[in-house]
Amino acid sequence: SLGEACHHLGGNTGPVHALLNLVRQGAIRLHALWPEHLQRTQELMIKYPERMDPADASLVVLSELNPRALVITVDSGDFRVYRRFGHQAIPLLTPE
């Protein structure tokens, strides 16, 4: 979520305002998944009970809804295990 991203960036800081500006400018688009895609979110969480939380599941669902998009994450370990559409690796952009 945007709130979670802001928290990880440090609250009321320059990087947070840069992120919020990107949202305002339309460079980052927010997409409400729930309640419409809640069932799919839960299906993924059930498939990966030991590793997947609602935030990870939401990113996988967004990847399914936007198959050409990359998931940007520092959590590459889990996202290399997760599969979209049941079998397909998720395209990732991660810091190495």
N, CA and C atoms as an extended XYZ file, in Angstrom:
288
Properties=species:S:1:pos:R:3:atomname:S:1:resname:S:1:resid:I:1 pbc="F F F"
N         0.838       -1.184        0.000 N   SER     1
C         0.000        0.000        0.000 CA  SER     1
C         0.878        1.241        0.000 C   SER     1
N         0.296        2.341       -0.392 N   LEU     2
C         1.044        3.593       -0.408 CA  LEU     2
C         1.468        3.971        1.006 C   LEU     2
N         0.599        3.768        1.981 N   GLY     3
C         0.944        4.075        3.365 CA  GLY     3
C         2.105        3.246        3.857 C   GLY     3
N         2.122        1.966        3.506 N   GLU     4
C         3.226        1.092        3.909 CA  GLU     4
C         4.524        1.531        3.243 C   GLU     4
N         4.459        1.902        1.970 N   ALA     5
C         5.645        2.379        1.270 CA  ALA     5
C         6.184        3.640        1.935 C   ALA     5
N         5.294        4.556        2.293 N   CYS     6
C         5.718        5.801        2.952 CA  CYS     6
C         6.367        5.504        4.298 C   CYS     6
N         5.810        4.555        5.018 N   HIS     7
C         6.386        4.170        6.311 CA  HIS     7
C         7.818        3.654        6.127 C   HIS     7
N         8.017        2.779        5.133 N   HIS     8
C         9.343        2.213        4.897 CA  HIS     8
C        10.337        3.255        4.400 C   HIS     8
N         9.840        4.299        3.754 N   LEU     9
C        10.726        5.363        3.267 CA  LEU     9
C        11.075        6.366        4.356 C   LEU     9
N        10.427        6.276        5.512 N   GLY    10
C        10.824        7.119        6.627 CA  GLY    10
C         9.807        8.146        7.070 C   GLY    10
N         8.543        7.959        6.755 N   GLY    11
C         7.524        8.878        7.256 CA  GLY    11
C         7.459       10.159        6.459 C   GLY    11
N         7.614       11.284        7.117 N   ASN    12
C         7.493       12.605        6.495 CA  ASN    12
C         8.877       13.091        6.065 C   ASN    12
N         9.395       12.483        4.979 N   THR    13
C        10.747       12.773        4.516 CA  THR    13
C        10.725       13.121        3.034 C   THR    13
N        11.855       13.557        2.533 N   GLY    14
C        11.984       13.882        1.114 CA  GLY    14
C        11.614       12.727        0.199 C   GLY    14
N        12.115       11.497        0.456 N   PRO    15
C        11.735       10.374       -0.405 CA  PRO    15
C        10.225       10.105       -0.403 C   PRO    15
N         9.582       10.297        0.737 N   VAL    16
C         8.128       10.100        0.797 CA  VAL    16
C         7.431       11.133       -0.073 C   VAL    16
N         7.860       12.383        0.018 N   HIS    17
C         7.232       13.420       -0.808 CA  HIS    17
C         7.505       13.188       -2.289 C   HIS    17
N         8.674       12.654       -2.619 N   ALA    18
C         8.967       12.312       -4.010 CA  ALA    18
C         8.010       11.233       -4.503 C   ALA    18
N         7.760       10.213       -3.661 N   LEU    19
C         6.809        9.164       -4.016 CA  LEU    19
C         5.408        9.739       -4.199 C   LEU    19
N         4.973       10.569       -3.265 N   LEU    20
C         3.635       11.161       -3.363 CA  LEU    20
C         3.512       12.052       -4.601 C   LEU    20
N         4.570       12.759       -4.947 N   ASN    21
C         4.548       13.573       -6.163 CA  ASN    21
C         4.407       12.710       -7.410 C   ASN    21
N         5.075       11.559       -7.432 N   LEU    22
C         4.934       10.645       -8.566 CA  LEU    22
C         3.491       10.165       -8.710 C   LEU    22
N         2.839        9.906       -7.592 N   VAL    23
C         1.426        9.505       -7.629 CA  VAL    23
C         0.582       10.654       -8.168 C   VAL    23
N         0.806       11.863       -7.656 N   ARG    24
C         0.042       13.031       -8.096 CA  ARG    24
C         0.229       13.299       -9.585 C   ARG    24
N         1.441       13.076      -10.096 N   GLN    25
C         1.749       13.336      -11.502 CA  GLN    25
C         1.275       12.218      -12.426 C   GLN    25
N         0.800       11.115      -11.852 N   GLY    26
C         0.319       10.007      -12.663 CA  GLY    26
C         1.399        9.032      -13.091 C   GLY    26
N         2.633        9.219      -12.619 N   ALA    27
C         3.708        8.293      -12.963 CA  ALA    27
C         3.529        6.954      -12.246 C   ALA    27
N         2.891        6.998      -11.086 N   ILE    28
C         2.532        5.791      -10.342 CA  ILE    28
C         1.021        5.807      -10.194 C   ILE    28
N         0.404        4.703      -10.556 N   ARG    29
C        -1.047        4.611      -10.497 CA  ARG    29
C        -1.452        3.695       -9.344 C   ARG    29
N        -2.352        4.179       -8.514 N   LEU    30
C        -2.877        3.365       -7.425 CA  LEU    30
C        -4.071        2.576       -7.935 C   LEU    30
N        -4.153        1.334       -7.530 N   HIS    31
C        -5.223        0.460       -7.992 CA  HIS    31
C        -5.869       -0.205       -6.783 C   HIS    31
N        -7.152        0.011       -6.608 N   ALA    32
C        -7.880       -0.622       -5.499 CA  ALA    32
C        -8.227       -2.058       -5.893 C   ALA    32
N        -7.673       -3.004       -5.191 N   LEU    33
C        -7.909       -4.419       -5.508 CA  LEU    33
C        -9.128       -5.000       -4.806 C   LEU    33
N        -9.380       -4.508       -3.634 N   TRP    34
C       -10.428       -5.105       -2.821 CA  TRP    34
C       -11.664       -4.233       -2.834 C   TRP    34
N       -12.837       -4.769       -2.848 N   PRO    35
C       -13.190       -6.184       -2.674 CA  PRO    35
C       -13.165       -7.007       -3.956 C   PRO    35
N       -13.038       -6.367       -5.118 N   GLU    36
C       -13.162       -7.092       -6.385 CA  GLU    36
C       -12.202       -8.269       -6.516 C   GLU    36
N       -10.963       -8.119       -6.077 N   HIS    37
C        -9.953       -9.169       -6.257 CA  HIS    37
C        -9.543       -9.819       -4.937 C   HIS    37
N       -10.382       -9.707       -3.944 N   LEU    38
C       -10.073      -10.290       -2.642 CA  LEU    38
C       -10.009      -11.811       -2.691 C   LEU    38
N       -10.894      -12.437       -3.464 N   GLN    39
C       -10.873      -13.895       -3.557 CA  GLN    39
C        -9.535      -14.383       -4.112 C   GLN    39
N        -9.046      -13.748       -5.170 N   ARG    40
C        -7.761      -14.148       -5.747 CA  ARG    40
C        -6.618      -13.901       -4.759 C   ARG    40
N        -6.696      -12.800       -4.023 N   THR    41
C        -5.691      -12.503       -3.002 CA  THR    41
C        -5.629      -13.640       -1.990 C   THR    41
N        -6.786      -14.071       -1.522 N   GLN    42
C        -6.826      -15.152       -0.531 CA  GLN    42
C        -6.382      -16.480       -1.127 C   GLN    42
N        -6.707      -16.758       -2.372 N   GLU    43
C        -6.256      -17.993       -3.011 CA  GLU    43
C        -4.721      -18.067       -3.002 C   GLU    43
N        -4.091      -16.961       -3.323 N   LEU    44
C        -2.622      -16.934       -3.324 CA  LEU    44
C        -2.063      -17.119       -1.924 C   LEU    44
N        -2.679      -16.476       -0.934 N   MET    45
C        -2.210      -16.619        0.447 CA  MET    45
C        -2.350      -18.061        0.929 C   MET    45
N        -3.384      -18.744        0.501 N   ILE    46
C        -3.569      -20.157        0.863 CA  ILE    46
C        -2.528      -21.031        0.160 C   ILE    46
N        -2.189      -20.685       -1.077 N   LYS    47
C        -1.198      -21.451       -1.835 CA  LYS    47
C         0.193      -21.342       -1.203 C   LYS    47
N         0.514      -20.173       -0.633 N   TYR    48
C         1.827      -19.919       -0.029 CA  TYR    48
C         1.659      -19.546        1.444 C   TYR    48
N         1.180      -20.475        2.283 N   PRO    49
C         0.805      -20.116        3.656 CA  PRO    49
C         1.963      -19.671        4.549 C   PRO    49
N         3.148      -20.129        4.298 N   GLU    50
C         4.273      -19.801        5.175 CA  GLU    50
C         4.972      -18.504        4.798 C   GLU    50
N         4.772      -18.010        3.572 N   ARG    51
C         5.537      -16.838        3.160 CA  ARG    51
C         4.711      -15.647        2.725 C   ARG    51
N         3.493      -15.845        2.248 N   MET    52
C         2.775      -14.745        1.606 CA  MET    52
C         1.815      -14.051        2.556 C   MET    52
N         1.950      -12.715        2.625 N   ASP    53
C         1.012      -11.895        3.385 CA  ASP    53
C         0.117      -11.149        2.386 C   ASP    53
N        -0.878      -10.399        2.864 N   PRO    54
C        -1.779       -9.703        1.941 CA  PRO    54
C        -1.060       -8.723        1.010 C   PRO    54
N        -0.001       -8.084        1.471 N   ALA    55
C         0.726       -7.136        0.618 CA  ALA    55
C         1.395       -7.868       -0.553 C   ALA    55
N         2.079       -8.989       -0.269 N   ASP    56
C         2.697       -9.774       -1.340 CA  ASP    56
C         1.641      -10.296       -2.307 C   ASP    56
N         0.550      -10.821       -1.773 N   ALA    57
C        -0.520      -11.350       -2.616 CA  ALA    57
C        -1.093      -10.257       -3.515 C   ALA    57
N        -1.216       -9.060       -2.982 N   SER    58
C        -1.742       -7.949       -3.781 CA  SER    58
C        -0.822       -7.633       -4.952 C   SER    58
N         0.491       -7.698       -4.728 N   LEU    59
C         1.425       -7.448       -5.821 CA  LEU    59
C         1.345       -8.533       -6.898 C   LEU    59
N         1.148       -9.770       -6.481 N   VAL    60
C         0.996      -10.847       -7.460 CA  VAL    60
C        -0.291      -10.642       -8.265 C   VAL    60
N        -1.383      -10.282       -7.599 N   VAL    61
C        -2.641      -10.011       -8.295 CA  VAL    61
C        -2.456       -8.852       -9.277 C   VAL    61
N        -1.791       -7.789       -8.847 N   LEU    62
C        -1.540       -6.662       -9.757 CA  LEU    62
C        -0.704       -7.103      -10.958 C   LEU    62
N         0.236       -8.017      -10.734 N   SER    63
C         1.042       -8.544      -11.824 CA  SER    63
C         0.178       -9.337      -12.803 C   SER    63
N        -0.812      -10.039      -12.286 N   GLU    64
C        -1.731      -10.760      -13.164 CA  GLU    64
C        -2.609       -9.793      -13.963 C   GLU    64
N        -3.022       -8.710      -13.325 N   LEU    65
C        -3.880       -7.729      -13.995 CA  LEU    65
C        -3.108       -6.871      -14.996 C   LEU    65
N        -1.806       -6.735      -14.790 N   ASN    66
C        -0.942       -5.916      -15.648 CA  ASN    66
C         0.277       -6.741      -16.056 C   ASN    66
N         0.103       -7.732      -16.929 N   PRO    67
C         1.165       -8.701      -17.198 CA  PRO    67
C         2.447       -8.120      -17.797 C   PRO    67
N         2.405       -6.940      -18.375 N   ARG    68
C         3.627       -6.348      -18.946 CA  ARG    68
C         4.427       -5.554      -17.915 C   ARG    68
N         3.835       -5.319      -16.752 N   ALA    69
C         4.486       -4.517      -15.715 CA  ALA    69
C         5.511       -5.343      -14.944 C   ALA    69
N         6.500       -4.648      -14.390 N   LEU    70
C         7.479       -5.267      -13.503 CA  LEU    70
C         7.078       -5.025      -12.060 C   LEU    70
N         7.338       -5.998      -11.210 N   VAL    71
C         7.187       -5.810       -9.770 CA  VAL    71
C         8.547       -5.335       -9.258 C   VAL    71
N         8.547       -4.176       -8.613 N   ILE    72
C         9.770       -3.640       -8.031 CA  ILE    72
C         9.745       -3.981       -6.550 C   ILE    72
N        10.754       -4.729       -6.102 N   THR    73
C        10.763       -5.197       -4.720 CA  THR    73
C        12.188       -5.441       -4.224 C   THR    73
N        12.364       -5.286       -2.927 N   VAL    74
C        13.622       -5.705       -2.299 CA  VAL    74
C        13.476       -7.122       -1.754 C   VAL    74
N        12.275       -7.679       -1.831 N   ASP    75
C        11.959       -9.015       -1.328 CA  ASP    75
C        12.070      -10.033       -2.462 C   ASP    75
N        13.224      -10.082       -3.104 N   SER    76
C        13.352      -10.937       -4.282 CA  SER    76
C        13.266      -12.425       -3.946 C   SER    76
N        13.651      -12.816       -2.742 N   GLY    77
C        13.601      -14.233       -2.375 CA  GLY    77
C        12.208      -14.809       -2.499 C   GLY    77
N        11.237      -14.162       -1.874 N   ASP    78
C         9.860      -14.656       -1.954 CA  ASP    78
C         9.297      -14.510       -3.364 C   ASP    78
N         9.561      -13.386       -4.008 N   PHE    79
C         8.962      -13.158       -5.317 CA  PHE    79
C         9.563      -14.032       -6.410 C   PHE    79
N        10.701      -14.631       -6.154 N   ARG    80
C        11.237      -15.605       -7.111 CA  ARG    80
C        10.534      -16.960       -6.955 C   ARG    80
N         9.866      -17.161       -5.823 N   VAL    81
C         9.113      -18.393       -5.577 CA  VAL    81
C         7.669      -18.257       -6.063 C   VAL    81
N         7.061      -17.096       -5.835 N   TYR    82
C         5.664      -16.878       -6.210 CA  TYR    82
C         5.472      -17.031       -7.717 C   TYR    82
N         4.274      -17.480       -8.091 N   ARG    83
C         3.917      -17.633       -9.497 CA  ARG    83
C         2.588      -16.941       -9.753 C   ARG    83
N         2.511      -16.260      -10.890 N   ARG    84
C         1.242      -15.670      -11.300 CA  ARG    84
C         0.599      -16.609      -12.307 C   ARG    84
N        -0.690      -16.537      -12.404 N   PHE    85
C        -1.466      -17.413      -13.290 CA  PHE    85
C        -1.165      -18.883      -13.012 C   PHE    85
N        -0.726      -19.202      -11.797 N   GLY    86
C        -0.494      -20.578      -11.399 CA  GLY    86
C         0.882      -21.128      -11.684 C   GLY    86
N         1.554      -20.644      -12.747 N   HIS    87
C         2.824      -21.265      -13.137 CA  HIS    87
C         3.886      -20.291      -13.652 C   HIS    87
N         3.519      -19.060      -13.887 N   GLN    88
C         4.403      -18.115      -14.572 CA  GLN    88
C         5.232      -17.291      -13.580 C   GLN    88
N         6.533      -17.224      -13.823 N   ALA    89
C         7.399      -16.384      -12.987 CA  ALA    89
C         6.955      -14.926      -13.107 C   ALA    89
N         7.126      -14.182      -12.029 N   ILE    90
C         6.741      -12.770      -11.997 CA  ILE    90
C         7.930      -11.940      -12.446 C   ILE    90
N         7.746      -11.060      -13.433 N   PRO    91
C         8.847      -10.195      -13.858 CA  PRO    91
C         9.228       -9.238      -12.731 C   PRO    91
N        10.488       -9.258      -12.351 N   LEU    92
C        10.956       -8.491      -11.197 CA  LEU    92
C        12.021       -7.477      -11.578 C   LEU    92
N        12.045       -6.397      -10.817 N   LEU    93
C        13.146       -5.447      -10.815 CA  LEU    93
C        13.576       -5.344       -9.365 C   LEU    93
N        14.784       -5.830       -9.070 N   THR    94
C        15.262       -5.860       -7.686 CA  THR    94
C        16.674       -5.287       -7.620 C   THR    94
N        16.993       -4.641       -6.503 N   PRO    95
C        18.385       -4.218       -6.337 CA  PRO    95
C        19.256       -5.447       -6.071 C   PRO    95
N        20.340       -5.540       -6.733 N   GLU    96
C        21.212       -6.718       -6.564 CA  GLU    96
C        22.409       -6.373       -5.722 C   GLU    96
